[in-house]
Amino acid sequence: MGDTTTYQQTLDYLYEKLPMFSRIGAAALKPDLTNTIRLCIGLGDPQQKFKSIHIAGTNGKGSTSHMLAAACRQQGYKTGLYTSPHLVDFRERIRIDGVPVSKEWVVAFVREHKALIEEIKPSFFEITVVMAFKAFAEANVDIAIIETGLGGRLDSTNVITPLLSIITNISYDHQDLLGHTLGEIATEKAGIIKPNVPVVIGEQHDETERIFFEHSVHKRSTVYYAQTLWGMVRTGEDGNYQYYKAVHNAHREMYTVKTDLLGNYQQHNIKTVLTAAEVLTRIGFKLTMENTVASLAHVKSATGLRGRWDIVQQQPTIICDVAHNPAGLKEVLKQLESKVESIKSKDASGNSGNTIVNTHIVIGFVKDKDVAEALALFPKDATFYFCNADNPRALPAADLKAMAAQAGLQGNDYPTITAAVTAAKDAMNNDDVLLITGSFFIVGDALAMLQAETTIA
């Protein structure tokens, strides 16, 4: 790999040379942390050169990671953020103060460490994790927020010793890899709990609470339950923000929360973030509750978060959401129903009316999801546009259409995501709503397409 190697050539090398879970599934996973540890040693153990927060969970860990990054930035801390997968550009995975690492940095890293990569033969995810560690160490960040990729115990990120561990919630996803019960899945996620490191649990569940408690006792880690510590009431919304009243149940303090993340499900993640900020303050970080709450108003601009109830166009309304398992989709579809009803109840002048609103859904899944269970959640009166990403794991659009028909869902299949989104847009009236969902790949390609159209316009 010579000095003239381009960014795209570097990405092609990583994509083609290294096994990717996002492309081939479980075959890309390594059975332990050996490769990550060897890579870290080869790079001088960069993960030991910065303070960190470690976040796992079935849903919400991405939003929680970005909110915490915004809170730390708001209060003057140089903040690293590692998340996965990316939506449009690989560099979204590694950000410092909201800015992705440069293309030149990615090229230089791979060129400099190509021999190490060839020797260890890591997975794509393993190399991206240590790339993030190296970037954060070089930038001398004050704090890095590290999101797990899958599970926790054997996740490549689990070589750090953080200041705080966070587990957002537990629901069914990746059962073939993490377990077929909530208890088994929770055990894998609990693997990020470290000795004497406090842990925040976002949402409680009868099947998982005992597991987290036992792990925390065994590790002598203090556990904090966000759902118990905070109460929240949604007080309103407009086109750009949601509003809540948040009450600290122990201190009886009330805060007015304004957030630019529009998904109703974000209230659970906000409780987790507020709890984390309080715990971090107890262990030496200066995160005032007032500044943490203020940071929630500009999470997207501070961190670059996309794809979470992301309203990319109004009239007609186009929404992108990366929900990809039944628990996540249930929340998104509940909000979709509310959105449609709110439009129906207004006429063009904003008065009460009887507007006709058609629902359009562009959807695609990967093969290893519980697609049948997910499809059962979708509204039967919507028009569907079935598609698949250019990815070996993708469920072919024609197969998805056939499965959807059995669930009572009607629509056509399309050869590309672009074709599906174009067909949906062409069919929409001004008051209609389009939801694009099912996987990161579907949403990522759709966002890239819509962004390109906006740039051209």
Legacy VTK file of the C-alpha trace (Angstrom):
# vtk DataFile Version 3.0
C-alpha trace
ASCII
DATASET POLYDATA
POINTS 457 float
0.000 0.000 0.000
1.953 2.983 -1.329
1.980 6.663 -0.531
-0.485 7.393 -3.332
-3.188 5.116 -1.924
-6.550 6.854 -1.843
-9.143 6.767 0.913
-11.469 4.625 -1.216
-8.683 2.166 -1.983
-7.973 1.908 1.730
-11.626 1.181 2.497
-11.751 -1.384 -0.312
-8.751 -3.112 1.244
-10.414 -3.232 4.676
-13.768 -4.367 3.290
-12.340 -7.050 1.016
-9.431 -8.270 3.127
-11.095 -8.485 6.529
-14.201 -10.505 7.441
-17.134 -8.202 8.209
-20.083 -9.194 10.394
-22.235 -6.684 8.540
-21.610 -8.580 5.301
-21.228 -12.257 6.233
-22.692 -12.503 9.734
-21.450 -14.859 12.446
-18.580 -16.213 10.311
-16.788 -12.887 10.815
-16.822 -13.124 14.611
-13.730 -14.252 16.507
-14.229 -16.574 19.503
-12.333 -14.432 22.020
-10.486 -11.135 22.518
-7.067 -12.466 21.473
-6.852 -10.564 18.186
-7.904 -7.273 19.760
-5.395 -7.688 22.582
-2.596 -8.487 20.098
-3.500 -5.480 17.975
-3.513 -3.236 21.031
-0.083 -4.517 22.096
1.225 -3.913 18.570
-0.002 -0.316 18.758
1.418 0.338 22.224
-1.807 -0.307 24.168
-3.551 2.960 23.215
-6.697 1.907 25.138
-4.787 2.533 28.365
-4.014 6.158 27.481
-7.451 7.738 27.877
-10.432 7.567 30.209
-13.574 5.938 28.873
-17.249 5.074 29.273
-18.423 1.690 27.943
-21.977 1.247 26.647
-23.844 -1.954 25.739
-27.506 -2.800 25.205
-29.911 -4.234 22.656
-31.419 -0.884 21.668
-30.572 2.711 22.502
-26.827 2.382 22.963
-26.083 4.530 19.911
-28.383 7.353 20.971
-27.125 7.140 24.554
-23.515 7.262 23.377
-24.146 10.364 21.276
-26.070 12.118 24.053
-23.269 11.490 26.544
-20.729 12.756 24.030
-22.777 15.941 23.621
-22.969 16.347 27.405
-19.215 15.971 27.816
-18.503 18.418 24.986
-20.973 20.914 26.445
-18.893 21.000 29.598
-15.501 21.475 28.003
-14.164 17.934 27.791
-12.356 16.831 24.640
-14.510 13.853 23.729
-13.922 10.773 21.608
-16.886 8.764 20.330
-16.750 5.264 18.834
-19.975 3.792 17.439
-20.960 1.261 14.805
-22.020 0.580 12.169
-21.731 3.710 10.061
-24.561 4.954 7.867
-22.906 6.804 4.985
-19.167 7.215 5.634
-16.850 4.810 7.468
-15.354 7.722 9.440
-18.642 8.227 11.312
-17.440 5.431 13.582
-14.568 7.481 15.027
-15.254 11.086 16.026
-13.380 13.564 18.174
-15.462 16.492 19.416
-18.074 15.563 16.859
-15.685 15.590 13.897
-14.853 12.319 12.102
-11.189 11.429 11.757
-9.793 12.617 8.440
-9.553 10.474 5.328
-5.799 11.085 5.403
-5.613 9.698 8.951
-7.440 6.497 7.934
-5.121 6.010 4.948
-2.007 6.648 7.037
-3.122 4.280 9.816
-3.720 1.359 7.462
-0.517 2.030 5.521
1.589 2.209 8.687
0.080 -0.890 10.292
-0.542 -3.050 7.220
2.083 -5.602 8.281
0.415 -5.982 11.697
-2.988 -6.385 10.036
-1.640 -9.023 7.653
0.037 -10.900 10.508
-2.941 -10.998 12.910
-5.702 -11.204 10.283
-8.330 -9.491 12.458
-11.977 -9.016 11.627
-13.087 -5.683 10.191
-14.652 -4.758 13.532
-11.519 -5.640 15.489
-9.374 -3.317 13.394
-11.893 -0.458 13.564
-11.956 -0.714 17.360
-8.188 -0.387 17.703
-8.183 2.391 15.089
-10.517 4.300 17.389
-8.320 3.607 20.405
-5.272 4.873 18.507
-7.072 8.010 17.319
-8.294 8.859 20.820
-4.859 8.293 22.337
-3.165 10.459 19.702
-5.727 13.230 20.220
-5.265 13.037 23.993
-9.025 13.077 24.603
-10.321 13.741 28.105
-12.969 11.024 27.785
-13.953 8.491 25.131
-17.406 6.998 24.842
-17.139 3.472 23.455
-20.201 1.627 22.141
-20.090 -2.160 21.913
-20.729 -3.750 18.563
-22.501 -6.942 19.601
-23.076 -8.403 23.053
-20.466 -7.348 25.554
-18.453 -10.166 27.123
-16.613 -11.084 23.903
-17.084 -7.801 22.075
-13.811 -6.382 20.771
-14.343 -3.172 22.734
-14.255 -5.134 25.989
-10.511 -4.666 26.513
-10.961 -1.277 28.174
-11.324 -0.542 31.871
-13.794 2.347 31.871
-14.776 4.856 34.515
-18.394 3.801 34.029
-20.258 0.954 32.344
-23.768 1.428 30.953
-26.278 -1.192 29.813
-29.232 0.531 28.159
-31.736 -2.326 27.920
-32.189 -5.976 27.009
-34.514 -7.367 24.361
-34.361 -10.064 21.703
-31.745 -9.660 18.973
-28.915 -11.837 17.649
-30.325 -14.810 19.572
-28.166 -17.196 17.537
-25.089 -15.537 19.021
-26.135 -14.149 22.406
-28.752 -16.615 23.673
-32.417 -17.448 23.283
-33.678 -15.989 26.569
-33.455 -12.482 27.964
-31.416 -13.893 30.827
-28.830 -15.388 28.474
-28.612 -12.163 26.473
-28.268 -10.131 29.688
-25.404 -12.372 30.807
-23.491 -11.522 27.629
-24.158 -7.794 28.036
-23.174 -7.965 31.725
-19.719 -9.013 30.566
-18.776 -5.323 30.323
-19.187 -4.854 34.092
-15.688 -4.439 35.535
-14.390 -4.807 39.116
-15.088 -1.702 41.216
-16.440 0.213 38.191
-19.977 1.581 38.674
-22.650 0.475 36.234
-25.844 2.204 35.097
-28.782 0.031 34.025
-31.155 1.933 31.738
-34.303 -0.185 31.772
-35.238 -2.901 34.250
-36.830 -6.240 33.470
-37.797 -9.093 35.764
-35.762 -11.605 33.755
-32.575 -9.539 33.744
-32.477 -7.597 37.019
-31.136 -10.524 39.062
-28.346 -11.130 36.546
-27.115 -7.544 36.618
-27.347 -7.441 40.400
-25.370 -10.665 40.806
-22.679 -9.534 38.370
-22.351 -6.172 40.116
-22.077 -7.809 43.540
-19.482 -10.272 42.267
-17.443 -7.429 40.733
-18.037 -5.091 43.705
-19.532 -2.585 41.301
-22.172 -0.139 42.468
-25.283 -0.407 40.289
-27.600 2.515 39.499
-31.051 2.007 37.983
-31.991 4.952 35.757
-35.628 3.895 35.541
-35.886 4.082 39.338
-33.901 7.291 39.794
-35.722 9.399 37.193
-39.302 10.063 36.213
-40.153 11.768 32.930
-43.314 13.224 31.449
-43.499 14.320 27.835
-44.957 17.822 27.663
-44.934 18.573 23.952
-43.150 18.674 20.619
-42.700 20.863 17.577
-40.988 20.224 14.272
-37.513 20.313 15.765
-37.691 19.352 19.443
-39.378 17.207 22.065
-40.049 18.594 25.544
-40.130 16.748 28.870
-40.275 17.360 32.577
-37.672 15.214 34.312
-37.835 14.587 38.061
-35.016 13.127 40.129
-36.976 10.815 42.419
-34.426 10.912 45.250
-33.568 14.617 45.253
-37.057 15.789 44.191
-35.456 18.143 41.664
-37.247 18.959 38.416
-35.676 19.867 35.075
-37.181 21.052 31.808
-35.696 18.944 29.015
-35.587 20.053 25.388
-34.089 17.550 22.938
-33.513 17.534 19.187
-33.900 13.737 19.143
-37.534 13.267 18.145
-38.147 9.588 18.845
-40.565 9.027 21.721
-38.333 6.145 22.856
-35.560 8.658 23.632
-37.071 9.348 27.049
-35.616 6.012 28.254
-32.183 6.951 26.926
-32.379 10.423 28.471
-32.965 8.879 31.920
-29.865 6.772 31.365
-27.790 9.784 30.349
-28.927 11.872 33.321
-28.061 9.013 35.671
-24.660 8.559 34.030
-23.907 12.283 34.380
-24.685 12.119 38.098
-22.454 9.074 38.601
-19.598 10.641 36.622
-19.811 13.725 38.823
-19.480 11.544 41.917
-16.238 10.050 40.576
-14.597 13.336 39.638
-16.009 14.564 36.327
-17.618 17.988 36.450
-20.893 17.397 34.644
-23.543 19.648 36.143
-27.104 18.503 35.686
-28.041 21.893 34.229
-25.371 21.664 31.507
-26.144 18.022 30.800
-29.816 18.871 30.296
-28.874 21.860 28.093
-26.691 19.642 25.884
-29.688 17.494 24.919
-31.047 20.321 22.763
-28.259 19.985 20.177
-27.137 16.352 20.164
-27.310 16.045 16.371
-25.193 19.102 15.640
-22.701 18.268 18.411
-22.179 14.636 17.424
-23.505 14.029 13.912
-26.128 11.509 15.010
-28.455 10.433 12.199
-31.090 7.783 11.574
-33.044 7.920 14.840
-36.576 9.117 14.008
-34.714 11.336 11.579
-37.218 13.598 9.792
-35.308 14.397 6.611
-38.184 16.115 4.779
-41.503 17.782 5.548
-44.587 17.820 3.284
-44.471 15.104 2.350
-42.865 13.749 5.483
-39.902 11.377 5.095
-38.559 9.681 8.235
-35.516 7.412 8.553
-35.028 5.124 11.543
-32.483 2.334 11.964
-34.779 0.158 14.108
-34.021 -3.422 13.097
-35.432 -5.753 15.752
-38.990 -6.245 17.045
-38.504 -4.202 20.225
-37.104 -1.219 18.345
-39.607 -1.438 15.512
-42.532 -1.595 17.934
-41.564 1.812 19.339
-40.999 3.347 15.912
-44.278 2.061 14.487
-46.175 3.349 17.506
-44.754 6.798 16.808
-45.521 6.457 13.097
-49.174 5.856 13.930
-49.212 8.967 16.116
-47.559 11.009 13.362
-50.144 9.949 10.802
-53.022 10.705 13.168
-51.631 14.158 13.937
-51.489 15.010 10.236
-55.000 13.669 9.672
-56.365 15.928 12.376
-55.113 19.117 10.705
-56.104 20.698 7.432
-53.836 22.903 5.356
-54.499 25.980 7.521
-53.682 24.172 10.754
-57.292 23.871 11.840
-59.046 20.646 12.730
-59.718 18.759 9.541
-60.096 15.377 7.918
-56.927 15.120 5.857
-56.298 11.888 3.939
-52.841 10.570 4.825
-51.321 7.548 3.114
-48.511 5.647 4.795
-45.577 4.438 2.698
-42.822 2.193 4.058
-39.494 1.370 2.419
-38.159 -1.691 4.167
-35.397 -4.262 4.026
-33.884 -6.734 6.472
-30.873 -8.996 6.852
-31.445 -12.737 6.755
-30.484 -13.479 10.372
-33.189 -11.299 11.943
-36.574 -12.575 13.110
-38.215 -11.096 10.031
-41.586 -12.808 10.474
-41.991 -11.420 13.993
-40.997 -7.962 12.795
-43.380 -7.971 9.822
-46.299 -8.836 12.098
-45.893 -5.407 13.718
-46.364 -3.314 10.566
-49.654 -1.602 9.604
-51.581 -3.540 6.992
-53.006 -0.409 5.368
-49.578 0.939 4.378
-48.011 0.642 0.938
-44.691 -1.205 1.072
-41.569 -0.930 -1.042
-39.422 -3.998 -0.434
-35.704 -3.793 -1.156
-32.357 -5.170 -0.090
-28.905 -3.741 0.404
-26.000 -4.796 -1.801
-24.838 -7.154 0.893
-24.533 -10.959 1.192
-26.486 -10.908 4.481
-29.418 -9.033 2.952
-32.729 -10.841 2.616
-33.614 -10.643 -1.112
-36.424 -8.181 -1.791
-38.529 -10.795 -3.568
-38.281 -13.148 -0.569
-39.196 -10.311 1.781
-42.204 -9.464 -0.369
-43.387 -13.083 -0.177
-42.982 -13.188 3.599
-44.765 -9.855 3.927
-47.693 -11.101 1.853
-48.173 -13.901 4.366
-48.370 -11.207 7.060
-51.008 -9.309 5.059
-48.658 -6.564 3.837
-48.872 -5.431 0.216
-46.339 -3.771 -2.044
-43.734 -4.283 -4.736
-40.111 -5.340 -4.606
-37.341 -3.197 -6.097
-33.814 -4.043 -7.262
-32.138 -1.255 -5.279
-32.799 0.968 -2.285
-32.659 3.987 -4.571
-35.375 2.509 -6.800
-37.580 1.778 -3.797
-37.230 5.277 -2.327
-37.785 6.887 -5.736
-40.961 4.866 -6.296
-42.270 5.804 -2.860
-41.560 9.500 -3.377
-43.259 9.437 -6.778
-46.390 7.889 -5.235
-46.687 10.330 -2.332
-49.131 13.170 -1.929
-48.185 16.271 0.035
-49.725 15.020 3.306
-48.388 11.466 3.076
-45.730 9.931 5.328
-42.815 7.745 4.266
-40.874 5.640 6.788
-37.557 4.103 5.722
-36.454 1.385 8.151
-35.384 -2.220 8.767
-31.592 -1.987 8.944
-28.645 0.386 9.072
-27.861 -0.532 5.462
-31.277 0.488 4.165
-31.273 3.765 6.075
-27.641 4.536 5.242
-28.137 4.132 1.485
-31.403 6.085 1.616
-29.790 8.952 3.532
-26.915 9.071 1.041
-29.391 9.217 -1.839
-31.576 11.894 -0.236
-28.520 13.910 0.743
-27.201 13.774 -2.820
-30.568 14.941 -4.175
-30.569 17.879 -1.762
-27.000 18.817 -2.772
-27.868 18.700 -6.478
-31.013 20.757 -5.915
LINES 1 458
457 0 1 2 3 4 5 6 7 8 9 10 11 12 13 14 15 16 17 18 19 20 21 22 23 24 25 26 27 28 29 30 31 32 33 34 35 36 37 38 39 40 41 42 43 44 45 46 47 48 49 50 51 52 53 54 55 56 57 58 59 60 61 62 63 64 65 66 67 68 69 70 71 72 73 74 75 76 77 78 79 80 81 82 83 84 85 86 87 88 89 90 91 92 93 94 95 96 97 98 99 100 101 102 103 104 105 106 107 108 109 110 111 112 113 114 115 116 117 118 119 120 121 122 123 124 125 126 127 128 129 130 131 132 133 134 135 136 137 138 139 140 141 142 143 144 145 146 147 148 149 150 151 152 153 154 155 156 157 158 159 160 161 162 163 164 165 166 167 168 169 170 171 172 173 174 175 176 177 178 179 180 181 182 183 184 185 186 187 188 189 190 191 192 193 194 195 196 197 198 199 200 201 202 203 204 205 206 207 208 209 210 211 212 213 214 215 216 217 218 219 220 221 222 223 224 225 226 227 228 229 230 231 232 233 234 235 236 237 238 239 240 241 242 243 244 245 246 247 248 249 250 251 252 253 254 255 256 257 258 259 260 261 262 263 264 265 266 267 268 269 270 271 272 273 274 275 276 277 278 279 280 281 282 283 284 285 286 287 288 289 290 291 292 293 294 295 296 297 298 299 300 301 302 303 304 305 306 307 308 309 310 311 312 313 314 315 316 317 318 319 320 321 322 323 324 325 326 327 328 329 330 331 332 333 334 335 336 337 338 339 340 341 342 343 344 345 346 347 348 349 350 351 352 353 354 355 356 357 358 359 360 361 362 363 364 365 366 367 368 369 370 371 372 373 374 375 376 377 378 379 380 381 382 383 384 385 386 387 388 389 390 391 392 393 394 395 396 397 398 399 400 401 402 403 404 405 406 407 408 409 410 411 412 413 414 415 416 417 418 419 420 421 422 423 424 425 426 427 428 429 430 431 432 433 434 435 436 437 438 439 440 441 442 443 444 445 446 447 448 449 450 451 452 453 454 455 456
